């Protein structure tokens, strides 16, 4: 019985983590013309807060996901970009939360965390 309960709790936690990390098809609308906007490198922290902080914490201290405070010491920008685009850990880190310039901005910002 304990194993079934533990398994059920883990499934629920994983589902909540996936929902909290956002929808990869989510787009941002600008306030003045409803066009899809792409963030500049200066917006990387805002992008992180929008879709990543629910799992990694606003202070990068980790919640459901690992700490990222010194992630740039472990992974290069290209490796971080690959994780953002392709995910990691059998769905624990979902793929495709960001793409293009947004993914590049977040990867660059995180790679400087040493």
TILUMTI-496174 format. One record per residue: residue in three letters; x, y, z of N, C-alpha, C in turn. Coordinates in steps of 0.02 Angstrom, whole numbers, always signed. Each point is the difference from the previous one (the first is absolute). Example, Ala and Ser with C-alpha at 12.3 -4.5 7.8 and 13.67 -1.06 7.14 Angstrom:
2
 type    nxx    nyy    nzz   caxx   cayy   cazz    cxx    cyy    czz
  ALA   +660   -284   +390    -45    +59     +0    +45    +60     +0
  SER    -18    +53    -36    +42    +59     +3    -39    +55    +37
//
This chain:
114
 type    nxx    nyy    nzz   caxx   cayy   cazz    cxx    cyy    czz
  UNK    +41    -60     +0    -41    +60     +0    +43    +63     +0
  UNK    +55     -1    +40    +44    +58     +3    +32    +13    -68
  UNK    +18    -53    -35    +31     +8    -66    -48    +32    -49
  UNK    -63    -22     +1    -50    +28    -46    -11    +74    +16
  UNK     -4    +17    +64     -9    +69    +19    +60    +42    -21
  UNK    +59    -25    +12    +61    +37    -20     +2    +10    -75
  UNK    -18    -51    -38     +0     +5    -73    -51    +52    -23
  UNK    -59     -1    +31    -52    +48    -18    +23    +72    +15
  UNK    +32     +9    +57    +25    +67    +19    +52    +23    -50
  UNK    +45    -44    -21    +51    +18    -48    -30    +19    -67
  UNK    -51    -36    -22    -33    +16    -64    -32    +69     +4
  UNK    -33    +14    +55    -32    +65     +9    +52    +55     +2
  UNK    +55    -10    +35    +53    +50     +5    +31    +14    -69
  UNK    +12    -53    -39    +28     +8    -67    -49    +39    -44
  UNK    -64    -17     +4    -50    +35    -39     -3    +74    +18
  UNK     +3    +15    +65     -1    +69    +22    +63    +37    -23
  UNK    +56    -33     +2    +62    +31    -23     -4    +16    -74
  UNK    -28    -45    -39     -6    +11    -72    -46    +60    -14
  UNK    -55     +4    +37    -47    +56    -10    +32    +65    +23
  UNK    +36     -1    +56    +31    +60    +27    +54    +27    -46
  UNK    +33    -43    -37    +53    +22    -44    -26    +35    -62
  UNK    -64     -4    -12    -30    +38    -55    -15    -42    -60
  UNK    -32    +31    -46    -20    -31    -63    +48    +23    -54
  UNK    +32    -46    -34    +49    +20    -51    -31    +36    -58
  UNK    -65     -3     -8    -34    +36    -53    -25    +68    +22
  UNK    +13    +18    +62    -21    +63    +28    +36    +57    -35
  UNK    -35    +53    -18    +32    +57    -31    -15    +62    +41
  UNK    +44    +48     -4    -10    +64    +34    -29    +49    -50
  UNK    -48    +39    +23    -30    +51    -42    +22    +68    +24
  UNK    +18    +43    -46    +17    +68    +20    -64    +38    +16
  UNK     +5    +50    +42    -59    +36    +21    -28    +46    -54
  UNK    +42    +21    -47    -24    +50    -47    -26    -27    -66
  UNK    +22    -59    -22    -25    -23    -65    -15    -75     -3
  UNK     +1    -34    +55    -15    -71     +4    +44    -43    -45
  UNK    +59    +23    -18    +47    -40    -39    +42    -42    +47
  UNK    +21    -58    -22    +43    -42    +40    +66    +35     +9
  UNK    +25     +3    +62    +63    +34    +12    +54    -51    +17
  UNK    +62    +19    -15    +58    -40    +17    +43    +42    +46
  UNK    +23    -30    +54    +39    +37    +49    +70    +13    -23
  UNK    +28    +54    +24    +71    +14    -12    +40    -31    +57
  UNK    +65     +2     -6    +43    -30    +51    -13    +31    +68
  UNK    -20    +64     +3    -15    +33    +63    -61    -28    +34
  UNK    -41    -36    -36    -61    -29    +28     +9    -72    +22
  UNK    +60    -26     -1    +12    -70    +16    -25    -18    +70
  UNK    +11    +44    +48    -23    -14    +68    -76     -3     +2
  UNK    -34    +45    -37    -73     -1     -2    -25    -64    -33
  UNK    +34    -22    -53    -18    -63    -32     +7    -58    +50
  UNK    +56     +0    +35    +13    -52    +50    -56     +0    +52
  UNK    -17    +59    +25    -52     +4    +52    -67    -24    -26
  UNK    -14    +11    -64    -65    -18    -28    -10    -76     -5
  UNK    +51    -37    -20    -10    -71    -12    +46    -47    +38
  UNK    +52    +27    +30    +50    -44    +31     +1     +4    +76
  UNK    -18    +58    +27     +6    +10    +72    -47    -44    +42
  UNK    -53    -23    -30    -46    -44    +38    +35    -64    +21
  UNK    +48    -22    -40    +37    -62    +17    +69    +15    +29
  UNK    +31    +54    -24    +69    +14    +20     +6    +56    +51
  UNK    -56    +33    +18     +0    +53    +49    +20    +67    -30
  UNK    -32    +54    +22    +17    +66    -26    +72    +18    +15
  UNK    +27    -25    +55    +69    +14    +19    +48    -53    -27
  UNK    -25    -44    -44    +38    -55    -31    +19    -53    +52
  UNK    -31     +3    +59    +18    -45    +55    -31    -69     -4
  UNK    -40    -13    -51    -30    -66     -9    -63     -9    +40
  UNK    -48    -33    -29    -62    -21    +33    -11    -72    -21
  UNK    -43    -12    -49     -7    -68    -28    +59    -17    -45
  UNK    +28    +51    -31    +58     -8    -44    +64    +16    +38
  UNK    +57    -14    -31    +64    +12    +33    +17    +74     +7
  UNK    +47    +14    +45    +26    +67     +8    +38    +20    -63
  UNK     -6    +63    -18    +34    +25    -60    +46    +59    +16
  UNK    +12    +14    +63    +39    +57    +20    +71     +0    -29
  UNK    +29    -59    -11    +67     -6    -28     +1    -45    -61
  UNK    -54     -1    -37     -8    -45    -57    +52    +13    -54
  UNK    +22    +62     -7    +50    +17    -50    +69    -31    +15
  UNK    +10    -22    +62    +62    -35    +17     -2    -73    -20
  UNK    -61    -25    -10     -9    -71    -17    -11    -10    -74
  UNK    -38    +45    -32    -17     -7    -70    +18    +63    -39
  UNK    +20     -8    -62    +12    +56    -45    -67    +28    -24
  UNK     +3    +58    -32    -61    +30    -28    -33    -48    -50
  UNK    +40    -32    -43    -28    -46    -49    -32    -60    +33
  UNK    +29    -25    +54    -29    -57    +35    -66    +20    +33
  UNK     -2    +59    +29    -62    +26    +31    -53    +10    -53
  UNK    +20    +27    -57    -47    +10    -55    -29    -66    -23
  UNK    +41    -52     -4    -23    -66    -19    -51    -27    +50
  UNK    +12    +11    +64    -48    -23    +52    -65    +38     -6
  UNK     +3    +66    -12    -61    +40     -8    -40    -25    -60
  UNK    +34    -14    -55    -35    -20    -61    -24    -73     +2
  UNK    +41    -45    +29    -14    -72     -5    -22    -32    +66
  UNK     +1    +37    +54    -19    -28    +64    +54    -45    +29
  UNK    -15    -28    +58    +49    -43    +34    -37    -42    +52
  UNK    +26    -60    +12    -25    -41    +54    -69    -31    -11
  UNK    -11    -29    -57    -64    -35    -14    -61    +44    +16
  UNK     +3    +61    -21    -58    +44     +8     +1    +42    +63
  UNK    +47    -12    +45     +3    +41    +60    +12    +73    -19
  UNK    +44    +12    -49    +10    +66    -30    -31     -5    -69
  UNK    -59    +30    -10    -34     -7    -64    +37    +36    -56
  UNK     -7    -26    -59    +32    +29    -60    -42    +58    -27
  UNK    +34    +46    -32    -34    +51    -39    -35    +55    +38
  UNK    +18    +14    +61    -33    +54    +36    +15    +67    -34
  UNK    +60     +5    -29    +18    +59    -38    +36    -23    -63
  UNK     -2    +42    -51    +36    -13    -62    +28    +66    -26
  UNK    +41     -5    -51    +27    +59    -33    +37    +47    +46
  UNK    -13    +66     -9    +35    +51    +39    -15     -5    +74
  UNK    -61    -20    +18    -17     -7    +70    +42    -54    +33
  UNK     +5    -58    -32    +41    -55    +27    +73    +22     +5
  UNK    +24    +34    -51    +69    +24     +0    +13    +49    +57
  UNK    -47    +46    +11     +7    +49    +53     +3    -33    +69
  UNK    -45    -47    +12     +0    -35    +65    +63    -41     +9
  UNK    +22    -35    -53    +61    -40     +4    +61    +44    +15
  UNK     +4    +57    -33    +56    +46    +11     -1    +25    +72
  UNK    -58    +20    +24     -8    +26    +68    +20    -53    +51
  UNK    -25    -61     -9    +17    -54    +47    +73    -20     -3
  UNK    +30     +3    -60    +70    -20     -6    +47    +48    +38
  UNK    -24    +59    +15    +40    +48    +38     -8     -8    +75
  UNK    -41    -48    +22     -9    -14    +71    +55    -48    +22
  UNK    +51    +26    +33    +58    -42    +17    +14     +1    +74
//
